Amino acid sequence: MLRRTTLRLVLPVFSATAPASALTSSWVHHLLGRIGSFSHFYTRDSDSRKVSVNIESGFDNIVACYDQFLHMNPPPPVVEFNKLLSSLVRMKHFETVIALFKQMEWAGITPDAYTASILINCFCQLDHVDFGYSVLAKFSKLGFQLNIVMFDTLINGLCRESRISEAVDFVDHIVALGYQPDVYTYTTILNGLCRVGKINVAIDLLDKMAERSCEPDAYTYHVIVNALCKIGKINEALDLFEKMDDRGCKPNVVAYNTIIDCLSLALLNEMAYSNVAPNIVTYNILVDQLCKQGMVKKARCYVGMIIRRCVELNVITYNSLMNGYCLHNQMYQARKVFDVMVSKGCSPNVCSYNILLNCYCKNKRINEAKQFLEDMILKGLIPNSYSYNSLIHGLCHAGNPWAALELFKNLCACGYPQDIVTYGTLLGGFCKHGRLDVALNLFRDMQRSMLKPNCVIYNILIDYMCKAGRLEDAEVLFSRLTDEGLQPNVNTYTIIIGGLCNKGLLNKAYDVFRKMEDYGCSPDSASYNVIVQGFLQRKNLQWAVELIQEMFHKGFSVDNTTAALIEYYIIQ
């Protein structure tokens, strides 16, 4: 069987020149293999055997298209075959991909390094890592430069088969050969170590990552935090959680969920050990936090435990559950909780109605929302600004900003206080429907009413001015922000940079982008993606490449639009 000894024979073939850090065309291609989310179409002009197929439409179409490619003379570039094979991989037809690759070989079509990565992945997914080694050996002998994606795929396959020691040795070996493992490589190893209970070894490797110039990301930390929580080492998990923040890696929602889940169980156990019985307030805190973190099923389990312990639920418990379901757009479940609450004799409050009212409006179920508002008033409850703002937002979202404006005017006539949220909702509603003139009138009404517009209001108007081609007006409004004592935020800068790029004013957009930090506002992932897209669309590849390198260095990733543009230029 081909194992470590085989790799030691294979890898030196290309160890003399490890992959450069520069973002070359082939490196970007390797990057796109990681992203794997593009619109996949293949076209040729009608004068040269046009082939057009949407390969998202199903397995049969993909295979038929592949067969058509094989019989074309000359055949399409190998990148087009790779797209089809990648789509089959996403559909988990691994055996089919291997069979189609053999047909590709028989037809005399030369594969590339990306093809090799696809094939290695298929063997690993089928738990045949040793065949993956064979592919690596074969492509190395054919003269292809091995890359980190191939190695990552094999490492993941080894970990899937619980061959962790081999995976660790493999990483050490490729480092010795001059290759630089990435964060994905290390996270895969860490996950494998934790799965077999070698958490201390995983923690040691985590510390070594920085020494090897590879900073862990949020998911890397989460792997170990989750493993520590599962074995009850809560203090160690919290220490690592704090260390994560100290090292400049902001915990993501998954990491928080893990800690909250772990702590909630630990606290309940501690209370039981101390003979302190939790009351409804204790349970409500837990249920509310779990729901806000998206762990509604877990929260429902706690509610069941509360009922079994004969603790009476109150309106706060029900509201937390309803809110949790609504956050996941589970309208039916949320309404069911509301009805159970009423049937149990627990009276809903304004917050209860607002939770469902907002969810109805988000789903454009306006008539039901209106009926719900009327029921609320009939029950003697007085709707607040959140109630009416939800309905106004719902009307705008459903494509009827004029009805929203009429409701707003009626409320004003009844002496209902105006607020900035309402104006922002109406401005956005009219802008989305191409009525920038009405939005600007509302903006002026807002200023006359002594309400001071905030950055959100300005961002809405600047955004739609840019989209409407009124860049000069958008720049005037942008410059007015500081006169009004407001500091443009990262969204403001990103919007104006996008507007400048769309007009082809790349130098000006780049100047604004570079001045962001001077004004105390660091660019985020969206800012980088917008300006990179601007340079790519204008075929200024040198600047685009430099910015992509910079954004990756800062821990940001490309979005689907940027990835599609990169792929387009690779094919060109």
C-alpha positions in Angstrom: 0.0 0.0 0.0 1.2 3.5 -0.8 1.8 5.4 2.4 4.5 7.7 3.9 7.3 5.9 2.1 5.7 6.5 -1.3 5.3 10.2 -0.5 8.9 10.5 0.4 9.8 9.2 -3.0 7.2 11.3 -4.8 7.5 14.7 -3.2 11.2 15.5 -3.8 10.5 15.6 -7.5 9.0 19.1 -7.1 10.4 20.1 -3.7 13.2 22.3 -5.2 10.7 25.1 -5.9 7.9 25.4 -3.4 4.9 27.4 -4.5 5.6 31.1 -4.4 3.5 33.4 -2.3 2.7 35.7 -5.2 -0.8 35.5 -6.5 -0.1 34.1 -10.0 -2.8 33.0 -12.3 -2.3 29.3 -11.3 -2.4 30.3 -7.6 -5.7 32.1 -8.2 -7.0 29.0 -9.9 -6.0 27.0 -6.8 -7.8 29.6 -4.7 -11.0 29.3 -6.8 -10.9 25.6 -6.2 -11.4 26.4 -2.5 -14.3 28.8 -3.1 -16.2 26.5 -5.4 -19.3 28.7 -5.9 -19.7 30.1 -9.3 -22.4 30.2 -12.0 -21.3 27.4 -14.4 -22.0 27.9 -18.1 -19.9 26.9 -21.1 -20.3 28.9 -24.4 -18.6 29.3 -27.7 -19.5 31.6 -30.5 -21.9 30.2 -33.1 -19.2 30.3 -35.8 -17.1 27.9 -33.9 -19.3 25.0 -32.7 -21.3 26.8 -30.0 -22.0 24.7 -27.0 -24.1 26.1 -24.2 -25.3 24.2 -21.2 -26.3 25.1 -17.7 -24.5 22.5 -15.7 -26.6 23.3 -12.6 -29.6 21.7 -14.3 -28.8 18.1 -13.4 -26.5 15.1 -13.5 -27.6 13.9 -17.0 -27.0 17.3 -18.6 -23.5 17.4 -17.1 -22.5 14.0 -18.3 -24.0 14.7 -21.8 -22.0 18.0 -21.9 -18.9 16.1 -20.9 -19.4 13.6 -23.7 -19.9 16.4 -26.1 -16.7 18.1 -25.0 -14.8 14.8 -25.6 -15.9 14.6 -29.2 -15.1 18.2 -30.1 -12.1 18.8 -32.4 -10.2 20.6 -31.0 -11.6 19.9 -27.4 -12.3 22.8 -25.1 -9.7 23.9 -22.6 -9.2 21.6 -19.6 -10.6 24.2 -17.3 -14.1 23.5 -18.8 -13.7 19.8 -18.1 -12.8 20.7 -14.5 -15.9 22.8 -14.1 -18.1 19.8 -15.0 -16.1 17.5 -12.8 -16.4 20.0 -9.9 -20.1 20.1 -10.3 -20.4 16.4 -10.1 -18.2 16.4 -6.9 -20.6 18.9 -5.3 -23.4 16.4 -6.2 -21.3 13.7 -4.5 -21.0 11.5 -7.7 -17.4 10.6 -6.9 -17.3 7.3 -8.8 -18.6 9.0 -11.9 -15.9 11.7 -11.7 -13.2 8.9 -11.6 -14.8 7.2 -14.6 -15.1 10.4 -16.6 -11.5 11.2 -15.9 -10.4 7.9 -17.4 -12.4 8.8 -20.5 -10.6 12.1 -20.6 -7.2 10.3 -20.5 -8.3 7.9 -23.3 -9.3 10.9 -25.4 -5.7 12.2 -25.1 -6.8 15.4 -23.2 -4.1 16.6 -20.9 -5.3 17.3 -17.3 -3.9 20.1 -15.1 -3.1 20.4 -11.4 -6.7 21.3 -10.6 -7.9 18.1 -12.2 -5.5 16.2 -10.0 -7.0 17.9 -6.9 -10.5 16.9 -8.0 -9.4 13.3 -8.5 -7.6 13.0 -5.2 -10.6 14.5 -3.4 -12.9 11.9 -5.0 -10.7 9.0 -3.8 -10.5 10.5 -0.3 -14.2 11.0 -0.1 -14.6 7.3 -1.0 -12.1 6.5 1.8 -9.4 5.3 -0.6 -6.6 7.7 0.4 -4.0 5.3 -0.9 -5.4 5.7 -4.4 -5.2 9.4 -3.8 -1.5 8.9 -3.1 -1.2 7.1 -6.4 -2.7 10.1 -8.2 -0.2 12.4 -6.5 2.6 10.1 -7.6 1.3 9.9 -11.2 0.9 13.7 -11.6 4.3 14.3 -10.1 6.0 12.0 -12.6 4.1 13.7 -15.4 5.8 17.0 -14.4 3.0 18.8 -12.7 3.8 21.1 -9.8 2.3 19.8 -6.6 0.4 22.3 -4.5 -1.1 22.8 -1.0 -4.6 22.0 -2.2 -3.5 18.4 -3.2 -1.8 18.0 0.2 -4.8 19.4 2.1 -7.1 16.9 0.4 -4.9 14.0 1.3 -4.5 15.2 4.9 -8.3 15.5 5.2 -8.6 11.9 3.8 -6.1 10.6 6.3 -8.0 12.2 9.1 -11.3 10.8 7.8 -9.8 7.4 8.1 -8.4 8.2 11.6 -4.8 7.9 10.4 -3.9 11.0 12.4 -0.2 10.1 13.0 0.4 9.7 9.3 -1.4 13.1 8.7 0.9 14.8 11.2 4.0 13.2 9.8 2.9 14.2 6.3 2.5 17.9 7.4 6.1 17.8 8.9 7.4 16.3 5.7 5.9 18.9 3.3 7.2 21.7 5.6 10.7 20.2 5.4 10.3 20.2 1.6 9.6 23.9 1.5 5.8 24.0 1.2 3.8 26.2 3.5 0.7 24.6 5.0 -2.2 26.9 5.3 -4.8 27.4 8.0 -7.1 24.8 6.4 -4.2 22.2 6.7 -3.7 22.8 10.4 -7.4 23.0 11.2 -7.9 19.6 9.5 -5.1 18.1 11.6 -6.4 19.7 14.8 -9.9 18.4 14.2 -8.6 14.9 13.7 -6.5 15.1 16.9 -9.5 16.3 18.9 -11.7 13.5 17.4 -9.3 10.8 18.8 -9.0 12.5 22.1 -5.5 14.0 21.7 -6.5 17.5 22.7 -3.3 18.4 24.5 -1.4 17.6 21.3 -3.9 19.7 19.3 -3.3 22.7 21.7 0.5 22.3 21.2 0.1 22.3 17.5 -2.2 25.4 17.7 0.7 27.3 19.5 3.2 26.1 16.8 1.0 27.6 14.0 2.0 31.1 14.7 5.7 30.1 14.8 5.2 28.7 11.3 3.7 32.0 10.1 0.2 30.6 9.9 -2.3 32.4 12.2 -5.3 30.3 13.3 -8.8 31.6 12.3 -12.0 31.6 14.3 -12.9 28.0 13.2 -9.5 26.7 14.2 -10.0 27.9 17.7 -13.6 26.6 17.7 -12.5 23.1 17.0 -10.4 22.9 20.2 -12.9 25.0 22.3 -15.7 22.6 21.3 -13.5 19.5 22.1 -12.7 21.0 25.6 -16.3 21.7 26.3 -17.3 18.1 25.3 -15.1 16.6 28.0 -16.1 19.2 30.6 -12.9 21.2 30.7 -14.8 24.5 30.8 -12.1 26.7 32.4 -9.6 25.6 29.7 -12.2 26.3 27.0 -12.8 29.8 28.5 -9.0 30.5 28.7 -8.6 29.6 25.0 -11.6 31.6 24.1 -10.1 34.7 25.8 -6.7 34.0 24.2 -8.4 33.9 20.8 -9.7 37.4 21.3 -6.3 38.6 22.7 -4.6 37.4 19.6 -6.9 39.5 17.4 -9.1 36.7 16.2 -12.7 37.7 16.8 -14.8 34.7 18.0 -17.6 33.9 15.6 -21.2 32.9 16.4 -20.4 29.2 16.4 -17.7 29.7 19.1 -20.1 31.7 21.2 -22.8 29.1 20.8 -20.4 26.4 22.0 -19.4 28.3 25.1 -22.9 29.3 26.0 -24.2 25.7 25.6 -21.3 24.4 27.7 -21.7 27.1 30.4 -25.4 26.7 30.7 -25.1 23.0 31.5 -22.2 23.6 33.8 -24.1 26.3 35.8 -27.2 24.1 36.1 -25.0 21.2 37.4 -23.3 23.6 39.8 -26.6 24.8 41.2 -27.8 21.2 41.6 -24.6 20.3 43.4 -25.1 23.3 45.7 -28.8 22.4 46.4 -29.9 25.6 44.8 -33.1 25.2 42.7 -33.2 27.3 39.5 -36.3 29.5 39.2 -38.1 30.7 36.1 -35.8 33.7 35.9 -32.8 31.4 35.7 -34.4 29.3 33.0 -35.6 32.4 31.1 -32.0 33.7 30.9 -30.8 30.4 29.5 -33.7 30.0 27.0 -33.3 33.6 25.8 -29.6 33.3 25.2 -29.9 30.0 23.4 -32.6 31.4 21.1 -30.6 34.5 20.3 -27.6 32.3 19.4 -29.8 30.2 17.0 -30.0 27.2 19.3 -33.8 26.9 19.3 -33.9 23.1 19.6 -31.7 23.2 22.6 -33.9 26.0 24.1 -37.0 23.9 23.5 -35.3 21.0 25.4 -34.8 23.4 28.4 -38.5 24.4 28.2 -39.4 20.7 28.4 -37.2 20.4 31.5 -38.8 23.4 33.1 -42.2 21.9 32.6 -41.1 18.5 34.0 -39.8 20.3 37.1 -43.2 21.8 37.6 -42.0 25.4 37.1 -44.6 27.5 35.5 -43.7 29.2 32.3 -44.3 33.0 32.0 -44.7 35.4 29.1 -40.9 36.0 28.9 -40.3 32.3 28.3 -42.8 32.1 25.5 -41.5 35.4 23.9 -38.0 34.1 23.9 -39.1 30.9 22.1 -41.2 32.8 19.6 -38.3 35.1 18.9 -36.0 32.2 18.3 -38.3 30.6 15.8 -38.9 34.0 14.0 -35.1 34.5 13.7 -35.1 31.3 11.7 -38.2 32.3 9.8 -40.2 29.5 11.3 -43.5 31.4 11.3 -45.7 28.3 11.9 -43.8 27.2 15.0 -43.7 30.8 16.4 -47.5 31.1 16.0 -48.0 27.7 17.5 -46.0 28.9 20.7 -48.2 32.0 20.8 -51.4 29.9 20.6 -50.1 27.5 23.3 -49.3 30.5 25.5 -52.9 31.8 25.2 -54.4 28.4 25.8 -52.4 28.0 29.0 -53.9 31.3 30.3 -50.7 33.3 30.0 -51.6 36.7 28.6 -49.4 38.0 25.7 -47.9 41.4 26.1 -46.9 44.1 23.5 -43.6 42.3 22.9 -45.4 39.1 22.1 -47.5 40.7 19.4 -44.5 42.7 18.1 -42.4 39.5 17.6 -45.1 37.9 15.4 -46.1 41.1 13.7 -42.5 41.7 12.6 -42.2 38.1 11.3 -45.5 38.5 9.3 -44.2 41.7 7.8 -40.8 40.2 6.8 -42.7 37.4 5.0 -44.9 40.0 3.2 -48.0 38.6 4.9 -49.4 42.1 5.3 -53.1 41.3 5.7 -52.3 38.9 8.5 -50.0 41.5 10.1 -52.8 44.2 10.0 -55.3 41.7 11.5 -52.8 40.9 14.2 -52.3 44.6 15.0 -56.1 45.0 15.3 -56.3 42.0 17.6 -53.6 43.6 19.7 -55.6 46.8 20.1 -58.8 44.9 20.9 -57.0 43.1 23.7 -56.4 46.6 25.3 -52.7 46.7 24.4 -51.3 49.9 22.9 -48.9 49.4 19.9 -45.6 51.2 20.2 -43.2 52.6 17.6 -41.7 49.1 17.0 -45.2 47.8 16.1 -45.9 50.6 13.5 -42.3 50.6 12.2 -42.7 46.8 11.5 -45.8 47.4 9.5 -44.3 50.3 7.6 -41.3 48.2 6.8 -43.6 45.3 5.7 -45.5 47.5 3.3 -42.3 48.8 1.8 -40.9 45.3 1.6 -44.0 44.1 -0.1 -43.6 46.8 -2.8 -46.1 49.3 -1.5 -44.2 52.3 -0.1 -47.1 54.7 -0.9 -49.3 52.7 1.6 -46.5 52.9 4.1 -46.2 56.7 3.6 -50.0 57.1 4.0 -49.9 55.1 7.3 -47.0 57.3 8.4 -48.9 60.5 7.6 -52.0 59.2 9.5 -49.9 58.5 12.5 -48.3 61.9 12.4 -51.8 63.5 12.2 -52.8 61.6 15.3 -49.8 63.1 17.2 -47.7 59.9 17.1 -44.1 60.9 17.5 -41.8 60.6 14.5 -38.5 58.7 14.7 -35.4 58.2 12.6 -36.1 54.5 12.0 -39.4 55.3 10.3 -37.8 57.8 8.0 -35.0 55.4 7.2 -37.5 52.7 6.3 -39.5 55.0 4.0 -36.4 56.4 2.4 -35.1 52.9 1.6 -38.6 51.8 0.4 -38.9 54.6 -2.1 -35.3 54.4 -3.3 -35.7 50.6 -4.0 -38.7 51.5 -6.2 -36.7 54.1 -8.1 -38.4 57.1 -6.5 -35.3 59.0 -5.3 -37.2 62.3 -5.7 -39.8 61.2 -3.1 -36.9 60.0 -0.8 -35.2 63.3 -1.0 -38.4 65.1 -0.1 -38.7 62.9 2.9 -35.1 63.7 3.8 -35.9 67.4 3.7 -39.1 66.9 5.8 -37.0 65.0 8.3 -34.6 67.9 8.6 -37.4 70.4 9.0 -38.9 68.2 11.8 -35.7 68.8 13.8 -34.7 65.1 13.5 -31.0 64.9 12.7 -30.2 62.3 10.0 -27.6 59.7 11.0 -25.1 57.8 8.9 -27.7 55.1 8.1 -29.9 57.7 6.4 -27.0 59.2 4.5 -25.8 55.8 3.4 -29.3 54.9 2.0 -29.3 58.1 -0.1 -25.7 58.0 -1.2 -26.1 54.3 -2.2 -29.1 54.9 -4.4 -27.7 58.1 -5.9 -24.7 56.1 -7.0 -27.0 53.4 -8.4 -29.0 56.0 -10.3 -25.8 57.4 -11.9 -25.9 60.6 -9.8 -22.4 60.3 -8.6 -21.8 64.0 -8.2 -24.8 64.4 -6.0 -23.7 61.4 -4.0 -20.2 63.0 -3.5 -21.8 66.2 -2.3 -23.9 64.3 0.3 -20.8 62.3 1.3 -18.8 65.5 1.9 -21.7 67.0 3.9 -21.4 64.2 6.5 -18.5 65.9 8.3 -20.2 69.3 8.1 -23.1 67.7 10.0 -20.7 66.4 12.7 -21.1 62.8 11.5 -18.2 60.4 10.9 -18.6 58.3 7.8 -18.6 54.6 8.7 -17.1 51.6 6.7 -20.5 51.2 4.8 -20.4 54.8 3.7 -16.9 54.5 2.3 -17.7 51.2 0.6 -20.7 52.7 -1.1 -18.9 55.8 -2.4 -15.9 53.6 -3.5 -18.3 51.3 -5.4 -19.9 54.4 -7.1 -16.5 55.7 -8.2 -15.5 52.3 -9.5 -18.7 51.9 -11.5 -17.9 55.3 -13.2 -14.4 54.1 -14.0 -12.8 56.6 -11.6 -10.4 54.0 -10.2 -7.7 56.4 -9.1 -10.2 58.4 -7.1 -11.7 55.3 -5.7 -8.3 54.0 -4.6 -7.5 57.4 -3.0 -10.7 57.3 -0.9 -10.0 53.6 0.0 -6.5 54.5 1.2 -7.7 57.5 3.2 -10.2 55.4 5.2 -7.7 54.4 7.8 -6.4 58.0 8.0 -9.9 59.0 9.2 -10.1 56.1 11.7 -12.1 53.7 9.6 -10.4 50.5 8.5 -11.7 48.8 5.3 -13.6 45.5 5.9 -14.1 42.5 3.6 -16.9 44.3 1.6 -14.6 47.3 1.0 -11.9 45.2 -0.4 -14.2 43.2 -2.6 -15.8 46.3 -4.0 -12.6 47.9 -5.0 -11.1 44.6 -6.3 -14.2 44.1 -8.5 -13.7 47.7 -9.8 -10.1 47.0 -10.9 -11.0 43.6 -12.4 -14.0 45.0 -14.4 -11.6 47.6 -15.9 -9.0 44.9 -16.5 -6.5 46.5 -14.2 -5.2 43.2 -13.1 -1.9 44.3 -11.4 -3.7 46.5 -8.9 -6.4 43.9 -8.4 -3.8 41.2 -7.6 -2.0 43.4 -5.1 -5.3 44.2 -3.3 -6.3 40.5 -3.2 -3.0 39.7 -1.6 -3.5 42.4 0.9 -7.0 41.4 1.8 -5.9 37.8 2.3 -3.1 38.9 4.5 -5.7 40.8 6.7 -7.8 37.7 7.0 -10.6 38.7 4.5 -11.9 36.5 1.8 -13.3 37.1 -1.7 -17.1 37.0 -2.2 -18.8 35.2 -5.1 -18.8 38.2 -7.4 -15.1 38.7 -7.0 -14.4 35.0 -7.4 -16.4 34.8 -10.6 -14.5 37.8 -12.0 -11.2 36.1 -11.1 -12.3 32.9 -12.8 -13.3 34.9 -15.9 -9.8 36.3 -16.2 -8.1 33.0 -15.6 -10.1 31.5 -18.5 -9.2 34.5 -20.7 
